[in-house]
């Protein structure tokens, strides 16, 4: 089961990652100053389907492209979702309460892929080589 502590640890283990906190303590993770994951504030486009209330526990993760997004949204477990605000944008959403429905390894993969969308090319290439991953394997 993945946790917010896992998210923090994984994201901050990647090169050139910084963490910023909003005024109300919501984290954003940036690679070389570019956001790749963050805890969204309450928005009109993310509503609880049962109560209609705005969701407060939504994480956004960048993904490499819209095809990856569609694959994640098709996950039969249903943890990943999107809203009209993200139509045509390579990102998926996940409620913090649903982090427990994915394991740490899956969270690691999602965070790394999000980071790779924003990391400097030379830094990403070096990190992939250091971890024995060729760009063709991704």
C-alpha positions, 0 to 999 in steps of 0.5 A: 500500500502506497502512502503520502510519505512514499510519494514524498520519499520517491519524488525527493529521491530523483535528481533536481527535485524540489518540494514546495508547499502551498499556504495550506500545506499542499505539496508540489514536486518540481523537476528543475523548476517544472511541476510534475506532481502536486496535491490540488486544491478544491476545484469545481471540476473534481466532485465527490460522485456521492455527495457532490462536494469538491474533493480536497484529496486529489493528486495530479501526475503528469504522464508521457502522452495521452495514450498513456493517460488513456491506458491508466484511465482504463485500469479496471481497479479505477483509481485513476481519473480525470476531469474536463479541466484536463481534457487533452492534457497529459495528466491523471488524477488520483485521490489520496484516499486511493493511494492505498489501492496501489502498491509502492512499486506502482507509485514509484513507476508513476512518479518516475514517469511524471518526473521524466516528463519534466526533467532535463533531457541530459539528467533524465538520460543519465538517471535512466542509464544509472538505473539500467533502463534504456529509453527503448524499454520505457 
